[in-house]
Amino acid sequence: MLKKVGFMIIGIILLLGLGACNDANTEKIEKAKTPQEIIPIDGEEDMDDLEEYFDEFDDMDDIDEQTELLDGLVVGETADFDGFKITLNESRIEPGGEFDIQQEEQFVVVNITIENHTDEEKRISPWLNFELKDEEGYTYLEAYLTEGIRKAPDGTLLADEILRGDIPFDVPVSDSYKLYFSDDDFNVKAIWTISASELE
């Protein structure tokens, strides 16, 4: 009899303990409702820092709106960004050399002149700044060509320096192409349209 009473008392104590734990867990879950409670915030200064952190991500959505875009250019025309000028002088087809590996159907080469009439130096990379897009929307970066071209315009331009060179692209045959120049550091972009009939 005493054993049964003892077991009953132990059982009641365990049930009360489990109930208290469940209430405590429920209270913790109900309390964690706000970002301030999920992410520890120590005073108004920390809260301001957190809001500023998330505002930086919101500002990234406006980058495209801040970019200066010059579209509708054609061969022979210049994109002028306050003294920083890029000219598409010509476009042509090159057969390539014996050791040039062609993945697509033809090598389209563009000849570019870049002028820096600003107070800041400019870093130019054909691989990073230029791409060619066909009429189906596929884009192509600078290809490797050993014959029929001059050195690509690659390097740093100081104030009032000029850089000129050829950039080859390995592309399929298309009725037209678009040459894109972009520089994220200075938020500028220019687009030239090249008709297949203009390829010399």
Buried (B, 14 or more C-beta within 10 A) or exposed (E): EEEEEEEEEEEEEEEEEEEEEEEEEEEEEEEEEEEEEEEEBEEEEEBEEBEEEEEEEEEEEEEEEEBEEBEEBEBEBBBBBEEBBBBBBBBBBBEBEEEBEEEBEBBBBBBBBBBBBBEEEBEBEBEBBBBBBBEEEEEBEBBEBEEBBEEBBBBEBEEEBEBBBBBBBBBBEBEEBBBBBBBEEBBBBBBBBBEBEBBE
